[in-house]
Amino acid sequence: MQNFANIDANRPATFKQFEFAVYKLTQGLAKTRKISEKKAGKLNPAFKILKARTSAACAKYYGDQDKRMSHGDAQKFITTGELPKEIAVLVKTGDDKPKASPKPKAQAKPKASKKTAEQLELEQLRKEVQALLAEREAQAKPKKPTAKEAAAAIAALRS
């Protein structure tokens, strides 16, 4: 059995330490938000979501600093179970939902019979594009020589 006091506090935390520290941080956060860990003998989905968000917030916090959670940090989080303010800010919860924006008022529809200048310009541009595409296709297709042209080309090669 290892004595954790002998391990260097600056050593990066293992995955298991990180996960357990996140679990302990989530327990403390769940108590403040009045979310129970178990519901009807099973893991509460709200707790599971909160744990995933806490894990993501910790990973982002340390990732932004180009660091990994250290062994000392993990041990501190496990013993205290208190989420630092820097990480708590990153945890998003259902309470953070933006308020619904007011519905836009119905706008009067323009009459279909009258065409605006923009619509007329769009139609003209579409016609020009179609004409250019047709011209490009005509140029792209190689023209087959007629029988007379083929015979003349063969005769020219032989002479």
N, C-alpha and C positions, 0 to 999 in steps of 0.2 A: 504494500500500500504506500502511495506517494504522499509526501508531506508537501502541500502546496506552498508553504512558506519558503521552501528552498528553491522554488522555480523563479527565474528572473521575471520581474513584473513587466518588463518591456518586450518580452517574447510574444510573438503573435498568438492570439487565442486559436484553439483548434475549432473545427466546425461544431463539435459537440458542446464546447464551452460557449461558443457564440449562440447556439440554439437555446441552451439552458438559460443563458443570461437574458435572451429575448423573452423566453417564457416567464422568467421572474419579473421582468419589466412589465410584461403584459398583465401579469396578475395584479401588480400595483396599480396600473392604469385602469384595469377593469373594476377594481374596488372603487376608485374615484368616480367612474362613470356608471356604477351600479349595474355591472354586467356580470352575471354568474358564470362560472367556468363550466358547470354541468347543468343540463336541463333534461329532466326525466331520465337520469342515468346515462345520458349520452353527452358528448361534447357539444356545448352551445355554439350554434353557427355564428352568432355575433362575436363570441370570444375567439373563434377560429379566424374570423376576418380581422379582428383587432390585432391578433398575433401576427398575421401576415403583414398588416400595415406597419406594425412596430418593427418587424424584421426588415422590411423595405426601408423604413426611415433610418434605422441603424446603419444599414448597408450604404445608403446614400450619404449619410453624415460622414462616415469614415471614408467612403469613396471620393467625396468632394475634397477631402484633405489628402488624398493619395496615401492613405494609411489603412491598416487593418486593426480591428479591435485587439487590444493587447491583453495579455493574461491578467495584468493588474486591473484593467477596466472591467473585464469579465467577472473577476472575483468581487470587485466593489459592487457591480450591478446585482450579482447573485445574493450578496449579503444584505444590501440595503433594499433592493427591489424598487428603488426610486428612479424614475426616468428623468434624465437631465433636460433642462429647458430647451437646449439647442436641438435635441432630438424630438422632444414633445411637440415642438412647433411643426415638425415635418409629418407627424402622424395625422392623417386625415380621417375624420369619422363621419358618420351619417349626419351629425349636427352641422357639418360644414357645407351642406348643400346650398347652392345659390338660390336666392329667392326667385320665384317665377316672374318673368318679365311681363308687362301688360301686353294684352293681345293687340295686334295692329288693327286699326279701323279699316273697314272695307272701303276700297277705292272704287271710284266710278270707272267702269270699263269703257274704253274708247269704242266708237261705232265701227263696225266691221266694213261698212261700205266705203268710207273715206280712207285713203292711204296717206300716210304721213310721208314727208320728204325722206326720212330715214328708210322707210319700207321700200320706197321707189328706188333709192340708191342701192339698197341691198339686192333687189331683184336685178338691177342692171349689172352689179358686180358678179352675181351668180351666173348670168348669161355670159359675161366676159370670161369667167373662169372655165365654164363648160366649153366655150369656143377654143380657148387655149389648150385645154386638155385634149380635145378632139384633134387639134393641129399637131400636138406632140405625139399622139398615138399614130397619126398618119406618117409622121417623120420617122418614128421608131420602127415601123414595119418595113422590112426590106422589100423592095419592089422586085417581083419575079420578071426575069427577062422574057421577052416574047421569043418565039421560035426563030424569027428572022435575026433578032439581036444575038441569040445564042450561036446561030450558024455563022454570023459575021465574026463573032469573037473567036470561034474555033478556027475559022479560016485565017484570021489575023495571027493566031498563035503558030499555025503551021508554016506560014510564010516567013 
